[in-house]
Amino acid sequence: MPQGGSYVLANVRLHLSLTPGFNAPVDSDGFALADIAVADGKISSITARGRSDSPAGAVDLGGRIVMPCFVDCHTHIDKGHIWPRKPNPDGTFMGALNATGADRAARWSAEDVARRMDFSLRCAYAHGTRALRTHLDSVAPQEEISWPVFETVREKWRGRIELQAACLLGIEGVRDKHWFERLAKRVAAANGVLGVVTYMLPDLEELLDQVFAQAIKHGLDLDFHADETDDVSAISLKKIAEAALWNGFEGNILVGHCCSLARQPDLDVLDTLDKVAKAGLAVVSLPMCNLYLQDRRGDKTTPRWRGVTLLHEMKARGIPVAVASDNTRDPFYAYGDLDMLEVYRMATRILHFDHPVGDWPQAVTSTPAKLMRLDGFGTLAAGGAADFVVFRGRNWTELLSRPESDRIVVRDGRTIERQLPDYAELDDLMVG
Ligand SMILES: [Zn+2]
């Protein structure tokens, strides 16, 4: 691979759902063969193969897939990698909540959070991620620690990973109006996103109104964790959509999880999806975390459902849908490395992003970019940044069958050094 300057990558496979402004005959997978010309860190042109000869000196990639760098719109890099010192005792959601809460109270100093965040971001960067939104546990007094750390980390990573943060707390925390207003101001000062976890509390509607009021007052987008449960009575996705409509909210709203929707009767589902579409909500599914936590049984019986929400039905209604990493090596998910190819591979299997593939590749690229308001991210286009990943695979079955550990990540036209951090770097944070 060339190292910067001007060059042409010839004979690459591009997925047409990710190349606005470029058109060419596609194969049954949705790919077209193309040449990509790069100059001064930008894509200068994308040309269909066969219309002209590749220029002399072009690097022939033999039909390998090239995708734009990934956008990971739902992560928790403040929680990441605490597993060795605080495992989930039984793999349940409550086990995760309690273990994480105890670890946060005892161990989340600024240094601890900063080092684990940096570790996570080095993983994401090496795997080809260009933008990432993290939630930040913001239960007092953690917000005073984690938000300044996040601002420093965001500055350090500028130009490599575009970072966003959303505050995270159970919506019951909104009852303390003065504290919540202070938090909203803090989030606004950091250019953040206002986020809460919704549950079916008796005063949920009033609390949602408080959340929307603060978002409107401070000009914030919203990001919810909703209905991460198999309990059919969990309908907070619908409540969020209704609150968005009656508050006339005009910002972006992203809702994560929405697992219980997949367990509800069809008529209820249709009503909820109508409201979600009308309110302009976007939904992100976290398939790996859902598979891990949902339907976890304490009686040594086998899980019977996949835990994910109704992404196909949502997409069919024009609701923007994404998939993302969620947790990594913490009590909510024992595994994971912020590798969005892994997320896409797992999503393909769990959620059937195949036969046809259609435009599902947008769910890890251009769709999350749009809902994070990141222009030019998640697509490949002439005039755009030369930020892309060159894979070995030449079609979906090749791409999604192996880990693609030898993928090439190009940023600003240059191949980056893909060095995954050694777990031993965090060993001193895991003792005691
Ligand atoms: Zn989450």
Residues whose N, C-alpha, C, O or C-beta is under 5 A from the ligand:
A	BS01	ZN	D326
